[in-house]
Amino acid sequence: MTVATATGLLATVDVAHETSANRIGPRTDGADLRVTTGTPLRLAILVGREPANLAAARAAALGACADIVLTLATNDRQSFVDRASLLRGADPDAVLVVASARDQKGVLDLVEALRCAMAGRPRQPALLIAADERMRAQVALALAPLVIEAIPGPAAALARDAIVSRLRGMRRPASDVVLRDEAVEAAARALASADGRETLVLDVNGASTSLALANPAGAVIALHSHLGAGMNADRVVARAGLERVRRWVPRAVDAPALLERVFNRARWPDAVPATTLTLALEMALAREAVAHTLRDAERSGISVAPFRDAGAIVCTGRLARFPRASQTAIVAIDALEPSGVARISREKPDALIAAGAMGSRGIPDAANTIEPLAIVMTQWPKRPTLVTVTDEGGPVEQRVARGAFLLIPTNGRVEVRVAGSPERVVADSVALGVIVDARGRPLELPQRDAERLPALARWHNALTALSAEGLT
């Protein structure tokens, strides 16, 4: 893919993976831009007793893909020494202090512990103080001689964007580098503008997970975390627990063997899965990485309903590179649990991310970067419902009952109707067809292996997502 810059020159983008890079563009002597996950940023949050301030601070960290290593609130019961020890042990790159007049004494106590913890350190963290002018002056006096940066409070969206921009600047190693999360957001914005509908770009790669929801007007809500299916696979297990990852693997596997495979993914992040079981594990890690990023959003006061209601879902990264299109589709559906009707697509190898990198520099061009895969319809019928799918071969009727999960293959332009509803869904050619999901929301897996394994086998067989012989 080539992209024309404002000067008429052709641009080349290097999209970095864990141990390699993919060059998109015509040049061979170098790249105009590089896309990387950036430098990890360790963030400590000091906040008053108001839950809204803590949620807003977490939301800013999620938008900036910063790792929260410590949270201290004024209503915590730690002593001064304990707080200082925790801050010293956390070793943050940045500290976000959200102060209000109501918690003046408590915040100043936290700040005193921070000054004590940072004393004598050869490298001081960036100190971001969100407070009114009077409170900020008191915090600056308590932290002297450390230098502070005044920022707006994170409760307002525009102020939160300013905090995200500052934290991202600390993660960006050079001026010609575009952070992957920036590229994902720019790609979502370009696709939504071109398509005229809310578009979600769902990106899972080896080191990070991103969900960027854009509307045609250009507004973006984004979630980013350092959870992945390769280098950071162990982080997914640490957050979700081994059992939550194991539950997605459609065969009986003991915990020690699964744990060894997870850490092999972290040690050999760019390795191509050699067996169906290894591929199933990567798919399971991707599901949990998305699910836990959404849970982080809920903890931060961000509604996840708009992400699930998006009319268009575009998968990038590892999700887009699964060998079969059906594997991309089933992981996206299981992880996101979309509602209503949505069109699922995937990027051509790194093409959309490269276009997003250029879009972050003001030149969006996402044309011909994605491949439509399927239309997914989510239902929860009280009684069996008739779904009619019409394509170039004529109409096909399918009766759908609760708990069903099935694929209706199509050819050419597609029209979908549900009996009893005047609405119809029309789409151009898709690679797989129409996926009808009547498994319910939230999606629940049986606890016992005797029930869970047959259910997973049915779901994967419905889309021909995994070969059964590879799992024995």
N, C-alpha and C positions, 0 to 999 in steps of 0.2 A: 504494500500500500504506500502511495506517495501522497504527500499533503503539500499544497502550495502555501507558502508563507506570504506575508504582506509585501515582501520585496520581490516576489515572483520566483524565489529560489525553491528548490525541492528540499524537503526536510527528511531526515532519517532519525529514527528513534530506536534506542537500545532498551528492550524490556528485560530487566534482570529477573532471574529466578535464583534459587538458593545457591547453586554452584555454577551457573551458566547465564548467558544472556542471548536473547533472540533479537536480531537486527531487522527492523521493518523499514524499508525504504531503498532507494537506488544506490546510495553511496557505499563504498567498501573501505574507505580510508578513515572513517570515523563517524560519530553520530552527533547530530545537533542537540539532541536531548537524551537524557537517560532516565528511565523509570526504575525506582528502587523503593523498598519498604522504608528506607531512611534509618537514622540512628535511633535505637530504642531510648525512650525518655521515661525516667523514673520520677513520678510526681507524688508529693505529699500534700495532703489537704488539711488545713486547720480551719475550723468552722465553729460558729456559735450553735446554739441549741435549736434553731429553727430548722425543721426538716426540709423546707423548700430550698434553703441555701445549700444544704448538703446535696440534695438531688440535683440542683442546678450545676454545682461543681462537678459532680460525677458525669453529668451530661456533657459538660465541656471537655472532660477527659476522654469520654467516649468519642466525641466528634474529632478530637485531635489524635486519636490512637496513642494516648499516653497511658502507661502502666501505673495505676494507683498502688503505691507500695505501702502507704500508711495513711490512715484517717484518724485525726484527733479532734474531738469536740469538747466544748466547754463543760458539758454535763457528764463527761467521762470521770471515772473515779481514780485515775492514776495520780500518783504523787509527782511533784516537780522532777525528782530524780528519774522516776520511771519514764516520764514523757521525754526528757532529754536523752535517755538511753535508747528509747524507741526511735527517736529521730536520728540519732547518730548511727544506729544499726541499719536504718532504712536507706541511708546514703542517697538522698534524692538529688536529681539534677535540677528540679524546680520545686518550689513550695508555693501553693496557692492559699492565701489567707483571705477568707470571706468574713468580714467583721461588721457588726451592727452596734448601734449605741446601746441597745438592750443588753448586750453581752460584753460591755466594755471591760469590766474587770476580768471576766473569764478569758476573753481573747488576749488581753495583755499578759495573763499568766501563761497562756500557750506560747506567746511570742517570746517571753523571757526564757522558757525552756528551749525554744528554737535557737535563740542567741547563744545559750550555753552549749547546745549540741554542736553548733557550727564553729565555735571558737577553736582556733588553731588549725582548721582544715586548710590544706593548700589550695583547694578549689572550692569556691563558694557556690551554692546553688542560686539560680535566679529566684528572686523573692517577688512574687506578684501579689499585690495588696489590693483587694477589692473592698473599698470602704468610702464613707463620706470624707470630706476634707479634714474635719476636726479629728475623726478617728484615725485617719491615715497619718496625721502629724504625730499622734501619740504612739502609733505603731513604729513609725520611723525613729522616734526618740528612743523607744525601748530596744530597737535593733541596732542602733548606732554602735560601731561605725559601718555596719553592713549597708549596702546600697539596695534600695527597694525600687520597684517599678509600680507606678499607679495604674490600675486598670479598672474598668467599670465592673459593677457587680454582675454575676453571671445569670441573674434571674431573667433579664430581658434577652430576647433572641439576638438582637444586634450586638449587645455586649458580649454574649457568649461567643458569637462569631469572632469578635476581636481577640478573645482569649484563645480560641482555637487557632487563629492565625499566628499568634505569638508563639504558642507551643509548637506548631508545625515548623516555624522558622528555626527553632532549636533542633528539630529533627533533620532538617535539610542540610546535607554536608557541603553542597556547592550550588552555585547559581544555575548551572545547566542541568540540575537534577529536578525531576518532578516526582513527588511522592506518589506512591501507588494509590493511596486513598484520594489524593487530589485528582488523579487521572480517572478514577472510578466515578467521582462526583461529576466531573466535566463530561464524561461519556453519557451518564444518565441524563444530564441537562440537554445534551445535543440530541439524544434519541427522543426524549419527551417533546422537544420542540419540533422535530421532524415528523413525529407520529401523531401529535396532537392529543395524547393521552398520558395519564400518570404512568411513569415507567420506573421499574425497580431494577437496578443492576446489582446482581448477587455475585460477589467475588470471593472465592475461597482459594487461596494458594497455600504454599507450604508454610509460610511464616505469618500470615494474617488473614483476617476475614473482614469483609466490608459489605454493608448494605446501604445503597444510596437511592433514595426515592425522590424523583424530580417530577414537577408538573410542567405543563406547556409554557407557563409564564416564567419558568426559570428558577423557581424556589426549590431548594434541596434540603431534605432531612437525611442525615447520614449517621451511620454507626460503624465504628472501626475498632477492631480488637486484635491483639497479638495471639490469636488462636489459629492454628492451621493444621493441614493434613500431612505435613512433611517435617520441616525443621522444628516446628512448634507443636508437633503431635503430642508430646509429653505434657504440654500445658493443657491440652484438651482433657487428657486423662486426669490431671491434677484438679481441674475445675469440675468436670462432670462426674468423675469416678469411673472406674473400670467397668462396672456393671452396666452403666448407661451406654457405654460404647459397645460392649459385648451384645447388648440386646438387639442391635441392628444387624449382627452377623448371622446369616441364615444357616448356621450349622452349630452343633455343640462343640465348644472349644473351652478348654480350662483356662483359668485366669493367668497362671504363670506363662503359658505358651502365648497367650494374647498380649501380655505385657511385654514379652520379649520382642514380638513383632512390632509393637508400637515404638519401642525404643530403637529398633532397626530403621523405622521410618525417619526418626529424628537423626540418626547417624548417617543414613544414605538418603538424603531428602529428595534428590532428583531421580532416584532409581525408578525405572518403569516396573509396575507390578508384574511379577513373573507368573503368578498363579491367580486363579479366581478368588481364592481365600484372601490373598493379599489385597486384591482389588476391592473385595467386599469390606475389608478393614478400612481402606482409604475412604470408601463411601460412607462408612459409619462415622469416621472422624469428621468428615465434612458436615454431616447432619448435625452432630453435637456442637461443632464450632459455630454454626449458624444459630442453633437453638440457644446457646449460652450467650451469644451476642445480643439476641432479642431479650433474654432475661435481664441482662445488664441494663438494657434500655428501659425496661419496666421499673427496675429499681431506681432509675434516674428520673422517673416521672414522665418518660416519653411513651406515648401510646403506640403500640405495635400494630394496631388495627389497620392504619393506612398502608403499612407495608404488605399486609396480607390481602388487602383489597385492590392492589395495583392491577391495572388491566393488562400490563405487559411486564413480563419478567425475563431478564436477559442474564444468562449465566456466563461468567468469565473465569479465568484462572484454571485451577485443577478441575473444577466442575465442567468446564468446556472441553477439557482434554481427555475425559473418559473415553475409552475405545468405542462405546456405543452411545448413540443419541438417547436411547431409552434410559441409560444409566444416569445421564445428566438430568433427564426429566424426573425420574423417580426420587433422586436425592433432593432436588429442589422442592418437590411437592412434599416429601416427608419432613424436611427441615423447616420449611416456611409455613406449611399448612395454609395455603391460599384459600380464600373464600370467593364465592361467586364464580365468574368466568374470567380466565386469563390466558394470554398467549405466551408460551414459553419458547425462548430462542437461546442460542448460544453463539458466542463470538467465533469468528474464524481465528486461527491461532495468533493470539496477541494483537490482532488487528484493531479491536475496539479499544483496548488499553492504550495502544499507540495513538489512536485518534483522540482519545481523551487527554493524553499528554499534550498534544498540540492544542486541544480545546482549552486547556488550562492556561495557555498563553494567548487566548483570544481568537483562535482560528479553528472552530469546531468543524469537523468533516467526518461524520460517522456513517456515510453512505457505503453500502456493500461490505459492511464489517460483521454482519450477523447472519445466522442461518435459522429460520423459523423451524421449530421442532414439533410443537403440538398445541392444541387447545385443551385446556384442562377445565372441566366443569365440576364444581363441588356441590353436592346435594346431600340432603338428609330427609328423604321422603318418608312420610308416615305409612304409605302403602306403595307397592311397586308402581313406578312411573315409566311412561313410554318416552324414549328419546329418539328423535328422527334425525339422522345425519345424511345430508345429500351432497354428493360430489359428482364428478364427471361420469361415474358409473351408475348414477341414479340414487334413489333413497334407500337407506338401510334403517330398519327399526330395531331398537334394543330396549327390552324391559329391564329396568334398574330397580333393585331392592336395596334396603338398608344393608350396609356392610360390603356392598359390591365395590370392586376396583377393576376396571377393565379398559381395554384399548380398542377403539373402532378405527381400523386403518382407512385412510382416505387417499384420493388421487385428485390433484388439481384443486380448484376453488371449492371451499367447504361452507355449507350452511347447516346450522344446528338449531333444532326446535325441541322444546319440551312440552309434552301434552298438558293442556290446561293453562298455558302461558302464552300471551300474544307476542312475547319477545323472541327474537331470533338473533343468532350470532353468525356473522359472516366473516370469513378470513380467506386470504390467498393460500396457495399451496403450502402445506407443512410436511415435514419429513416423516413423521410418525402417524399422525391422525388426531382423533379426539379421545382424550383420556377422561373417563367419568369416575369421580372419586366420591363414593357414598360411605366412607368408613367413619365419618363423624368427626367433630371438632370439640375439644382437642383430640388429636389422634392418640389412641392408647394401644399399647402392645400388651398381650397377655404376659403374666409374670412367669408362669411355668413353661419350661422348654417344650414340654409335650404339646402345648397349645401355640406357643410363640413361633417355633420353627415351621410348622405347617402354614401358619398365617403369612410369615415372611416369604416362604416358598411360593404361595399363591400370588402374592403381590408382585414378586419379581418375575414369575412365569407369565403373568398377564401382560407384561411389557417386554418379555424376552430379554430381561436386563442382565441376568447372570445364568451361565450354563451350569446345570445341576451337577454334571459329572465332575466339574472342577472343585466342588465343595465336599466331596466325599473323601 
